[in-house]
Amino acid sequence: MSDKKPNSALPQTNRSLPIAMLRARENIMAPYRKMLGKVGVTEQQWRVLRVLDERGTMDPKDIADAACLLNPSLTRIMQLLERKGFIARRAHPDDKRKVLVDITEGGSALIAEAMPESQEISDRLEARYGPEQRRALLNLLNELSELDLG
């Protein structure tokens, strides 16, 4: 054990917002990871499929932003999803240097297969905290995601 004194200017780790958010994320993601393992996709792949299913045809840069991914990661993820038959890429009609990405029927079928269990997990969370608290948490998290502390 160290004799070093903690820096009193810092909050205890159990009161640190970044650490608390990470702990909450890991706790919430655990049942979703189990569900995603059953359908054979990663969290990141699932986010790409969900964004495309929700928004339709998109430019890769917009997918990366919406799915909270870095562009190099998205490139690898799209290659895997395309090999699995879950997405299709095609040339942009106005600029052949760009591509557009669509979810395929296979990708939509995968989402449909996973949605009952995903909804069950979401329902358990809502049952624990109630719809008002869940909505308030989502609103606060969305506000935090738009905050510029730079």
C-alpha positions in Angstrom: 0.0 0.0 0.0 1.3 3.5 -0.8 1.9 6.2 1.7 1.0 8.8 -0.9 -1.8 11.1 0.2 -4.7 11.6 -2.3 -4.9 15.0 -4.1 -7.6 16.7 -2.1 -8.5 19.0 -5.0 -9.8 16.0 -6.9 -13.2 14.4 -6.1 -13.2 10.8 -4.8 -13.4 8.4 -7.8 -16.9 7.4 -6.7 -17.9 11.1 -7.2 -16.0 11.7 -10.5 -18.4 12.3 -13.3 -16.2 10.6 -16.0 -15.7 7.5 -13.9 -19.3 7.3 -12.9 -20.4 7.6 -16.5 -18.0 4.8 -17.5 -19.2 2.6 -14.7 -22.8 3.2 -15.7 -22.1 2.5 -19.4 -20.4 -0.8 -18.6 -23.3 -1.8 -16.3 -25.9 -0.9 -18.9 -24.0 -2.4 -21.8 -23.4 -5.8 -20.2 -26.8 -7.3 -21.1 -26.7 -5.7 -24.6 -23.3 -7.2 -25.3 -24.7 -10.6 -24.4 -27.6 -10.0 -26.8 -25.3 -8.8 -29.6 -23.1 -11.9 -29.1 -26.1 -14.1 -29.9 -26.6 -12.3 -33.2 -22.9 -12.2 -34.0 -22.1 -8.4 -34.1 -20.1 -6.1 -32.0 -21.4 -2.9 -30.2 -19.8 -0.8 -32.9 -21.3 -2.9 -35.8 -24.7 -2.7 -34.1 -24.5 1.1 -33.8 -23.8 1.4 -37.5 -26.7 -0.9 -38.4 -29.0 0.9 -36.1 -28.1 4.3 -37.5 -28.6 3.1 -41.1 -31.8 1.4 -40.2 -33.1 4.6 -38.6 -31.8 7.2 -41.0 -31.6 5.4 -44.4 -28.8 5.9 -46.9 -25.9 7.9 -45.5 -22.4 9.1 -46.2 -19.7 7.4 -44.1 -18.7 10.6 -42.4 -22.3 11.1 -41.2 -22.5 7.5 -40.1 -19.3 7.9 -38.0 -20.7 11.0 -36.3 -24.1 9.4 -35.6 -22.6 6.1 -34.4 -19.9 7.8 -32.3 -17.0 6.2 -34.2 -13.7 7.4 -35.6 -13.4 7.3 -39.4 -10.6 4.6 -39.5 -12.7 2.4 -37.2 -15.8 2.9 -39.4 -13.8 1.8 -42.5 -13.0 -1.6 -40.9 -16.5 -2.0 -39.5 -18.1 -1.3 -42.9 -15.8 -3.9 -44.6 -16.9 -6.5 -42.1 -20.6 -5.6 -42.3 -20.4 -5.6 -46.1 -18.7 -9.1 -46.1 -21.5 -10.3 -43.8 -24.1 -8.9 -46.2 -25.5 -6.4 -43.7 -24.7 -3.2 -45.6 -24.0 -2.2 -49.2 -21.9 0.6 -50.5 -22.4 2.4 -53.8 -20.9 5.3 -55.6 -22.5 8.7 -54.9 -24.5 9.8 -58.0 -23.1 13.3 -58.0 -19.5 12.7 -56.9 -18.0 9.4 -57.9 -15.2 9.9 -55.3 -17.7 9.5 -52.5 -19.8 6.5 -51.5 -23.2 6.0 -50.0 -24.0 3.3 -47.6 -27.3 1.4 -47.2 -28.5 -1.3 -44.8 -29.4 -4.5 -46.7 -32.4 -6.8 -46.1 -30.0 -9.0 -44.1 -29.0 -6.1 -41.9 -32.6 -5.2 -41.3 -33.4 -8.8 -40.5 -30.6 -8.9 -38.0 -32.0 -5.9 -36.2 -35.5 -7.4 -36.3 -34.1 -10.6 -34.8 -32.4 -8.7 -31.9 -35.1 -6.2 -31.2 -37.3 -8.2 -28.9 -34.4 -8.9 -26.5 -33.1 -5.3 -26.9 -36.6 -4.0 -26.0 -36.8 -6.4 -23.0 -33.5 -4.9 -21.7 -34.8 -1.4 -22.2 -38.1 -2.3 -20.5 -36.2 -3.6 -17.4 -34.3 -0.4 -17.1 -37.5 1.7 -17.4 -39.3 -0.5 -14.9 -36.4 0.1 -12.4 -36.4 3.9 -12.8 -39.7 4.8 -14.4 -40.3 6.6 -17.7 -39.9 10.1 -16.3 -36.5 9.4 -14.8 -35.3 7.6 -17.9 -36.4 10.5 -20.1 -34.7 13.0 -17.8 -31.5 11.0 -17.8 -31.6 10.8 -21.6 -32.2 14.5 -21.9 -29.3 15.3 -19.5 -27.0 13.0 -21.4 -27.9 14.5 -24.7 -27.3 18.0 -23.3 -23.9 16.8 -22.0 -23.0 15.3 -25.4 -23.5 18.8 -26.9 -21.5 20.6 -24.3 -18.2 22.3 -25.3 -15.8 22.3 -22.4 -12.8 22.9 -24.7 
